[in-house]
Amino acid sequence: MKTTVEISDSLLREARKRASREGVTLRTLIERGLHRVLNDSKTGAPFQLRRASFKGKGLQAEFRESSWEEIRDAIYRDRGA
């Protein structure tokens, strides 16, 4: 199948040099690159957020009934905020 793709002149020059060094056509080089990108996206494991909780019993007693604003203010107290 034929298609037209616009790429930068510098990228095309580099691709042609690489194809020449490897003794392949530009088409072959482009197809290899596309295959690699498509295969990498298939085999990549989905992102999984690591468990980052801490052992403990929740908020300290003095903050159990506090709003987020009060907790935030306590965090930044004496830190110039």
ROVEXTOR-198047 format. One record per residue (C-alpha): residue number from 1; residue in one letter; chain; x, y, z. Coordinates in steps of 0.001 Angstrom, whole numbers, padded with zeros to 6 digits, always signed. Layout:
N
+-----+------+------+---------+---------+---------+
! pos ! code ! unit !       X !       Y !       Z !
+-----+------+------+---------+---------+---------+
! NUM !    A !    A !       X !       Y !       Z !
...
+-----+------+------+---------+---------+---------+
END
This chain:
81
+-----+------+------+---------+---------+---------+
! pos ! code ! unit !       X !       Y !       Z !
+-----+------+------+---------+---------+---------+
!   1 !    M !    A ! +000000 ! +000000 ! +000000 !
!   2 !    K !    A ! +001294 ! +003465 ! -000788 !
!   3 !    T !    A ! +000930 ! +006406 ! +001543 !
!   4 !    T !    A ! +002466 ! +009812 ! +002020 !
!   5 !    V !    A ! +004055 ! +010827 ! +005302 !
!   6 !    E !    A ! +005599 ! +014197 ! +006059 !
!   7 !    I !    A ! +008718 ! +014132 ! +008228 !
!   8 !    S !    A ! +011461 ! +016661 ! +008824 !
!   9 !    D !    A ! +014279 ! +016918 ! +006291 !
!  10 !    S !    A ! +016919 ! +016178 ! +008920 !
!  11 !    L !    A ! +015126 ! +013010 ! +010069 !
!  12 !    L !    A ! +014800 ! +011817 ! +006482 !
!  13 !    R !    A ! +018516 ! +012428 ! +005860 !
!  14 !    E !    A ! +019439 ! +010438 ! +008968 !
!  15 !    A !    A ! +017066 ! +007629 ! +008003 !
!  16 !    R !    A ! +018533 ! +007432 ! +004497 !
!  17 !    K !    A ! +022073 ! +007313 ! +005924 !
!  18 !    R !    A ! +021100 ! +004525 ! +008317 !
!  19 !    A !    A ! +019360 ! +002552 ! +005594 !
!  20 !    S !    A ! +022428 ! +002889 ! +003376 !
!  21 !    R !    A ! +024805 ! +001772 ! +006173 !
!  22 !    E !    A ! +022613 ! -001247 ! +006874 !
!  23 !    G !    A ! +022164 ! -002063 ! +003198 !
!  24 !    V !    A ! +018375 ! -001890 ! +003328 !
!  25 !    T !    A ! +015767 ! +000286 ! +001707 !
!  26 !    L !    A ! +014233 ! +003278 ! +003405 !
!  27 !    R !    A ! +010925 ! +001420 ! +003301 !
!  28 !    T !    A ! +012417 ! -001504 ! +005223 !
!  29 !    L !    A ! +013872 ! +000810 ! +007837 !
!  30 !    I !    A ! +010556 ! +002616 ! +008327 !
!  31 !    E !    A ! +008649 ! -000673 ! +008560 !
!  32 !    R !    A ! +011096 ! -001953 ! +011193 !
!  33 !    G !    A ! +010580 ! +001190 ! +013238 !
!  34 !    L !    A ! +006794 ! +000948 ! +013026 !
!  35 !    H !    A ! +006875 ! -002745 ! +013976 !
!  36 !    R !    A ! +009058 ! -001949 ! +016982 !
!  37 !    V !    A ! +006772 ! +000832 ! +018218 !
!  38 !    L !    A ! +003641 ! -001264 ! +017761 !
!  39 !    N !    A ! +005149 ! -004319 ! +019461 !
!  40 !    D !    A ! +006484 ! -002285 ! +022386 !
!  41 !    S !    A ! +003068 ! -000828 ! +023076 !
!  42 !    K !    A ! +001495 ! -004302 ! +023036 !
!  43 !    T !    A ! +003961 ! -005974 ! +025377 !
!  44 !    G !    A ! +004355 ! -003147 ! +027864 !
!  45 !    A !    A ! +002789 ! -003919 ! +031210 !
!  46 !    P !    A ! +000071 ! -001497 ! +032226 !
!  47 !    F !    A ! +001091 ! +001110 ! +034765 !
!  48 !    Q !    A ! +000389 ! +000033 ! +038310 !
!  49 !    L !    A ! +000610 ! +002427 ! +041226 !
!  50 !    R !    A ! +002758 ! +000949 ! +043955 !
!  51 !    R !    A ! +001370 ! +000551 ! +047436 !
!  52 !    A !    A ! +002562 ! +003535 ! +049437 !
!  53 !    S !    A ! +000594 ! +003309 ! +052639 !
!  54 !    F !    A ! +002168 ! +003357 ! +056079 !
!  55 !    K !    A ! +001494 ! +001251 ! +059098 !
!  56 !    G !    A ! -000311 ! +003227 ! +061694 !
!  57 !    K !    A ! -003654 ! +004081 ! +063179 !
!  58 !    G !    A ! -004653 ! +007018 ! +060993 !
!  59 !    L !    A ! -004467 ! +010641 ! +062046 !
!  60 !    Q !    A ! -002946 ! +011636 ! +065335 !
!  61 !    A !    A ! -005528 ! +012275 ! +068043 !
!  62 !    E !    A ! -005129 ! +016066 ! +067865 !
!  63 !    F !    A ! -006070 ! +016071 ! +064166 !
!  64 !    R !    A ! -008908 ! +013520 ! +064047 !
!  65 !    E !    A ! -011623 ! +016174 ! +064052 !
!  66 !    S !    A ! -009650 ! +018736 ! +062022 !
!  67 !    S !    A ! -010399 ! +019959 ! +058514 !
!  68 !    W !    A ! -007851 ! +019659 ! +055744 !
!  69 !    E !    A ! -007143 ! +023385 ! +056035 !
!  70 !    E !    A ! -006282 ! +023014 ! +059723 !
!  71 !    I !    A ! -004014 ! +020049 ! +059018 !
!  72 !    R !    A ! -002296 ! +021925 ! +056184 !
!  73 !    D !    A ! -001782 ! +024983 ! +058398 !
!  74 !    A !    A ! -000202 ! +022788 ! +061079 !
!  75 !    I !    A ! +002149 ! +021247 ! +058519 !
!  76 !    Y !    A ! +003411 ! +024648 ! +057389 !
!  77 !    R !    A ! +003420 ! +026362 ! +060811 !
!  78 !    D !    A ! +006858 ! +027802 ! +061589 !
!  79 !    R !    A ! +007987 ! +027292 ! +057991 !
!  80 !    G !    A ! +007360 ! +030796 ! +056747 !
!  81 !    A !    A ! +003949 ! +030151 ! +055212 !
+-----+------+------+---------+---------+---------+
END
